[in-house]
Amino acid sequence: MNIPDINAENSVIGQVIAKFVAGDPTMFALIAEDIDFRIDHFRDETDINWQQAKGREALVTLVGRLGKEVFPKGTRALSVSGTELGDGWYLTSFHQQFFYGVRQEEVKSQTYILSHEADGLLDYFRETVTNVVET
């Protein structure tokens, strides 16, 4: 599948990912108060029940925990691409490399994000982690 690059300047999801990778907390200014956020993992035994949030305040707490447990050394974007689906919806492919705190090893991961934005704010986010592989 050939998905064109997402321009961070033209999409909220692109800006949020760029700020997340940079460790920039101003990303929360791009999040709607009523964000509906969840991360799912495909065929992974890791407990991810806590990786969901309803509302910006809950998301701030979740991202703090992600930083401590999953991304203790941050992350590096290997590629971010996607397409606008219309009416504020985006499908984004996010390939990243990071030290995975849960496994205590350097890994690469491919994820797909379905998101929605309205009035310049991200209000829906579903990420599916397809794999986490040792580098």
Salt bridges, closest charged atoms under 4 A:
ASP24 OD2 - LYS19 NZ 3.55
GLU33 OE2 - ARG56 NH1 2.76
ASP36 OD2 - LYS54 NZ 3.10
ASP36 OD1 - ARG126 NH2 2.85
ASP40 OD1 - ARG38 NE 3.15
ASP44 OD2 - HIS41 ND1 3.24
GLU69 OE2 - ARG65 NE 2.72
GLU105 OE2 - ARG103 NH1 3.62
ASP123 OD1 - HIS116 ND1 2.73
